[in-house]
């Protein structure tokens, strides 16, 4: 009989559902505090939720110790009045042990929203400043994205970020977008005015020599105006704090709204869908190349800038191209996708498409209107052929295509 009882017990344990394990699970859709902290694991990685049965869940292993961080000056975990806390999954269920307290996720709120740190970490390309945006957790800095920005021309050349395939489907879709911020950059430049539709009309009119001609270029009814085109988009990140950290002008460039909300948006969604469908962490490089030109009143092509600096020099150029390199480190394959940022072109020439177009080889990306100029004419390259044209594109070598 004892053997029988033991067999029944073992069978019952084997049949127990996943939620009955000793792990700690936190349902972010039902119990999130107003200002959630970051959970940081022992390797220095921010723990993000996964999507389970359409519910956003953070799971910690039994006895797992995490750092509970409320980053930002003066920010603290309200339950402890301390910024950096050690928490432990000590009992099965949905609470975290911090000191003598067992706290449900809803009780793990910070005083204010977590706040990112921005720091300059070197040089990049020609005349560029390398900038990292990330999270200062005690003495450890956790990188979220790296940016190459040329201060003298207010021009961002590229950004680098990762998309985590196991987590990106659990992104916080309820987060409201903040305003773009200058940070410590764009000294002497009113970037908000430069990106305003009124400001764009003035800048373009001065360049092309005619207010009337400028109104044919800046046409809101057709979405022909310059948006703040994210390089590393907010949608590539999971939690609200990380999404908000993308809203800096150094992580943007002037992009026609018809392109921004057209084929470029399709590309961003396609890359995230690729990470989800293959369960892969992807390394993504996004950049700009050359300067958009528009014809002036004499038919002469003039480069377009949205602002002037204190010395009356043209700054904040509108790119001619946007490009994105998607690298899968597991297979060491990569593909470059390029879009032409000019809805006013009437035709696309061979010179505009500067590499052999390999988009038809991609199984993970489809466009409804890939060749529609107003939505951003798209073509694809090997990363080596992109690098041969764009000096600040990533030097990954002669990799096979990520198809």
N, C-alpha and C positions, 0 to 999 in steps of 0.2 A: 504493500500500500504506500509506503514511503517513496518507493521508486516511482509509482504512478503519480503521486502528488508532485514530485519534483519534475516529472515530464510535463505535467499540465502547466506548472509554473513557468517553465522554460518556454513552452509554446505560447503562453499568454504574453510573456515579455516580448517574444519575437513579433507578435501581432500588434503590439502597441503602436499607435500612430506616431508620426515624427514629432508632433507637438508635445508628446508625453516624455520626451527625452529630457536630459538634465540641462539642455541648452537654455539660455535666456533669450526670449524673443520680444521685440518691441514693434508694435503696430503703429507706424507713423501716420496712418490715415485716421486713426481714431483717438490717439492720445498724445499728439505732439504739443509741446509747449509753444508759446508765442515766439520765443527766440531759442531755437534748439542749439545745443553745444555740438562740437565735433567730438566723436570718439576716435582716438588715435591708438593703433595697435603697437606692439613692441618693436615692430620694424620701422615705425615712423610713417605709416600709411593711414590716411583717414578712412575709417570704416564706413562704407556706404550701404544703403539698403539694396535688397534684391526684390524683384516683383514676383510674388507668390500668390497665384489665384487672383490676380489683379489687385493685390494688396501690397503696399510697400512695407517690407519687413527688414529690420536689422536683427541679425542673429549673432550671439556671442556663445562661445563654447563654455561648458561647465568649468568654473574656476578661472576663466580667462580674465586677465587684468588689462584694463584699458585706461588711457589718460582721457579725462573728460575736460575739454578745453573750451573756455569762453574767450576767444582771442579778441584783442583790442584794448586800447588804453582805458583803464578804469572798469573794464567789464569783469563780472564775476558770476559764478553759479549762485543763484539766489538761495538755494538750500544750504549752502556752506559759507557764502560770502568770500569765496576764494576763487581765483581765476583758473588755476590748474589743479585738478583733483585726480586722485587715483580711485578707480572704481573696479569692482570685481563681481563677476557673475557667480554668486555664491550659492544660490538656490534656484531650482527650476522655476520658470514662470516668466514674469515680465517686470522684474525689479532689479536694481543695481545696488550693491552694497558700497556705500561711500562712508568711511569711518564707521560710526555706529548706526548709521541710517540705512534702511532699505527703501530705495526710492523708485517709484514707477516712472516710466519715461515722461509722462506728463508733468512730473515734479522736477524734471531735470532742465529747467529753463534758465537761460542766462539773463542778466539784467538788461542787456541790449543785444541787438543782432551781432553775431560774430563779425569781426572786421579784419580784412586782409592787410598784408604788409607789402609795400612796394620798395624794391631796392635796386640800385644800379650795381651790376656785378662785372663790368668790363666793357670791352669794345667789340664791335661786330661789323662785318662787311667794310665798306669804305665810309668812314666818318660816322658810323653808327654807334649808339650806346646800347649795350645789352642790359635789359631790365627784366627782373623777375617779379612776378606777382604770386604771392603764396601766403603761408600761414606760419606765424611765429608762435610756437608752442614751447614755452620756457626757453631753453637754449637751442632748440631744434627748429630749423626753418624747413617747411614742407612746400616744395615748389608746385604751383598749379599751372603756370604758363611762363614761357620765356619770349621776350619781344625784342626785336631789333629796331630802334627808332633813331632817326637822324634829327637831332634837335635843330640844327641850323636851317633846315627846310621844312620842319614840322611834318616829316614824312616817315611813316612806318613801313619798313621793308618786309617784315614777316613776323609771324608768331608761331610758337610750337606748343602743342598740348597733347594730352592723351585722352582717348575715349575708352572707358572700361566696359567691355562687352557684357559682363555679368551683372552690371549695375545700371547701365544707362537707361534701360526701360523703366526703371524706378525713379526717374527724375521728378522733381517737384514741379508739376505743371500748374500749380495754383499760385506760384510766386509772381508778384507784380513787378514789372520792370522799373528799375530806378532810372534817374537821369544820368546822362554821361557826365564824367568829371575830368578835369584837367590834371589833377594831382599837382605835382611840382613841375609840370612841363608846360609848353606853349606860353612861355613868358612873353608878355607884351602883345599877345594875340588873343582876340576875343573869339574863341572857337564857337561858342554858342551862336553868336551873330553870324559868323561865317557859314555855318550850316543851316541857318534859317533861310526860308524861301526868299524873303526880301533881300537878305545878304547875298544869296546866290545870284539873284537878278542884277544887283549892283556890280558884283565882281565880274560876272560874265559880260555885262554891258561895257564895262571899262576895257575888257580885253578885246572884244570883237568890234568895239567902236560904235555901238548902236543899242539903245534901250529896246527899240522895236525888234531888232534881230534877237536880242537876248530873250525876249518873251516867246520866241518860237523855239528856243532851245529849252528853257525852263517852262514846261507846260504841265501843270499839276493834273489837269484832266486826263493826261496820258501816263501819269506817274513818271513824267520826265522831270525829275528833280533829284538832287543828291541826298541820299540817305547816309546816315552814319553806319557804314558797312562794317559790321563785325569781322575781324579776322578769326580769332578763336571765339566761336559763337556761344551764347549763354546755354543753348540747347545741348552742347557737348558735356555739360556738367550736371551733377545730380542734385546736390542740396542747394537750398536757396542762397546761402552765403557764397558758395562757389559761383553760382550763376551771377550774383550781383557783382562779384569781383571782376567780371569781364567788361563792365561798363566804364571803361576809361578811354579817352580819345586816342591814347597811344595804341589801343587795340582796335582801331577803326581807321577807315580811309573813305574818301568820297566815292560813293557807288550809286549809280542811277537806280532809283527805286524800282523801276520796271525790271531791272536785272536782279536787284536784291531780293525782290519778292517773286522772281521768276525762276530761271534755270539755276541760279546760285542757291536759292532756297531748296530746290529739288536735290542739288548735290549734297548739301548739308544733311538733309534727311536720309539720303542714300548711304552716306558714310556711316551714320549712326545705325541704320538698319543692317548694314554689313557687319558691324561689330556685334549686334544682337544675334543675327542669324548664325554667325560662325562662332559665337562665344569667345571672341578674341579681343585683346587689348590692342588698340591701334594707336600708332604714333602719327600725328597729323601736323603737317607744316602748311601754313597758309600765308600767301604773300601777294605783293603787288609788283608791277613791272611797267616801266616807261610812263609817259605822261600823255593823257588824253589831249587831243587837239580838236578844235572846232574852227570852221571857216569864219573869218571876219567879214566886214562889209565889202572888202575888196577881193574876197575869195581866197585869202591867204590863211593857211592853217596856223592857228595860234595855240600854244599850250595853255591849259586851263588850271588856274589856281583859285582857291576860295578865300585867301586872306593875304595881307601884307604884314611884315614885321615892323618894328619901330624904326628901321632904316629904309622903309618903303620897298623892301625886297619882296618879290612874290614868294609865298610859302603855302603850305597845305595843298599840294598838287593832287589833282584827280587822276588816278591811274588809268592807263590804257587797258591793262590786263589785270585780272585777278587769277591766281593759281592756287591749287591745293595739291599737296603730295600726301598720299595715304600709304603708310608703311605698316606691313604686318611683320613684326620682328620674329614671330614663330617660324614662318615660311621664308622669311627674308625676301619678300616680294613687295613691290611698290608700284603705284601708278600716279602719274601727274595729270591733273585735269585743269584746263585753262578756259577762262571765259573772257570775251571781249566786252569791255565796259563802255559801249558807245551805241545807244539806240538810234543815233542820227546817221549812221552809215547807211548807204543805199545798197552796197555790195560788199562782199568779203573777198579779198584777193588772196592769192597764194602767199604773198608776203605777210599777210596778217596771220595766217596759220603757219607758224614757224617750225613745225615738226610734222612727221608722218602721223596722221590721225589714227589712233588705235582704239577709239571709243567703242567700235563695234565688237571688240574682243571682250569687253567687260560684261560679265554675267550679273553683276550686282548693281548695275546702274542703268536706268532707263530715263529718258526724257520724253515728254510729249512734244516739245517744240525745241529740240536741240539746236536747230539751225535758224531759229527765229531771232533776228538781230535785236529786236526791241526787248526780248526777254534775256538776252545775253547769248551770243553765239558761242557754243562750247566745242572744244576738241581736246583730245587726250594724247599724252606723250609717254615715252619711257622717262624715268627720272634723269637718266644720263643726258638725253636730248634736251630736256628742260634746262639742266645745268649748263649745257653748252651755250645756251642763249641768255639765261638769267644767272648772273654770277653769284647772287646771294641765295639761290635755291640750294637745298641741302645736297651735300656731296656724299651720296650713298653708294656710288660706284655703279657698275653696269648690272643692275638687278633685273631679274625677270619681272614681267608684269604681274601685278596683283589682279587676277581676273576672277 
